[in-house]
């Protein structure tokens, strides 16, 4: 009776550890992807700030806003996927 409970507990423990390892790998992959989207968005915003006079001269505000919004939405998708796993 005690041996059966110990075996069942050990198997459950091993299953939980294995699933945690798998979920950690998946989450890490999504966090790296999230970071790359964030880097792209930050680069775009930095270039927009540096070239603000050019952007204003040629009326490119909407295009830069749409581009930043696209990367932000991609980043949010990755954030939500990561939080769904956790």
Rosetta blueprint (number, residue, H / E / L):
1 X L
2 X H
3 X H
4 X H
5 X H
6 X H
7 X H
8 X H
9 X H
10 X H
11 X H
12 X H
13 X H
14 X H
15 X H
16 X H
17 X H
18 X H
19 X H
20 X H
21 X H
22 X H
23 X H
24 X H
25 X H
26 X H
27 X H
28 X H
29 X H
30 X H
31 X H
32 X H
33 X H
34 X H
35 X H
36 X H
37 X H
38 X H
39 X H
40 X H
41 X H
42 X H
43 X H
44 X H
45 X H
46 X H
47 X H
48 X H
49 X H
50 X H
51 X L
52 X H
53 X H
54 X H
55 X H
56 X H
57 X H
58 X L
59 X L
60 X L
61 X H
62 X H
63 X H
64 X H
65 X H
66 X H
67 X H
68 X H
69 X H
70 X H
71 X H
72 X H
73 X H
74 X H
75 X H
76 X H
77 X H
78 X H
79 X H
80 X H
81 X H
82 X H
83 X H
84 X H
85 X H
86 X L
